[in-house]
Amino acid sequence: MIVIAVVGSKKSGKTTTIEALVKGLTERGCHVTTVKHISKPDFTLDTEGKDTWRHMRAGAQTVLTVANHELGMMRKTDTSELSLKKIIENCGSDVDIAILEGFRKRVSHELTVPKIVAVKSFEEAVEASKNFHPIIAFTGCTSEAAEGLQIPVVDVLRNPERLVEIILSLWESA
């Protein structure tokens, strides 16, 4: 399995980039898992009053939900100390490519995790090139804006296949 991180500021196109990657990679037969970092301190997938919420409130450490076409898991744990390695272990064994969205602090200088940085301007691209290593592509700004940074810039709305090819070449060489 290879792990790729998509990072960037709010409304920079991270989710759009991931949608394009997942679509293109799964069409090529890859098994893809995405992992979304949610920074809101009180966020929960559970809904107050629902059975699963009641199970957790009663003390269950883990709750699995099984529906016709979906398996879900909620586990109470302190994620502040959860290592990137432990997060990836939760992706499962049948995954070819894991795509992380967010996790800026955890992946910024993690050299084993290639980054795609969604940026809104040349200034953001320059700043990102100082703070994230290695960057394999930028999405969001025009190629002219990133000229001189020696990192490919991909318009995921017009040419998502280019980004898919970059990821596939990493996967095939891993």
C-alpha positions, 0 to 999 in steps of 0.5 A: 500500500502507498499513502498519499496526503492531500493538504491545503487551506480551507476551500483550496480544492482538497476534496475535489482533488480527492474525488478526482483521484478516487474516481480515476484510480478505482476506474483503473482497478485500484482499491482506494481508502480515504482518511479524512482528518476532522479538526472540530473538537466535538465532532462525532459521527454518531447522532444523539438519541440513536441506538448507536449513541445509546450503545456508546453512552452505555460504555461500548468501546466500539460499535459496528453498524451493518446495513445492506451496503455499508459497514461502519465502525465507531471506536472511542479512543484518544486520537491526539496521540494516535500515530500516522502508522496506527491510523494507516493500520486501520485502513485494512489489508486489501488497500492499494492506495490510502489517501489522507485529507488534511493531517497537516501537522502529522504529514508535513515533514513525513518523507515517506508520505508524498503530498499533493498540495491544493493551493489558491495562489502562487504565494500559497504554493511558495509557502507550501514548498517550504513547509511540506516535503515531498510535494509531488503535485500542486492542484488549484493554481494555474501552471504559470503561477507555479512556474519555477517551483519545479513541481507539476501543477494539475488542473483536476477539473480539466485533466484529472488523468494527469494526477492519476498517472502521477499516483499510479507511477508511485504505486507501481514503483513501490 
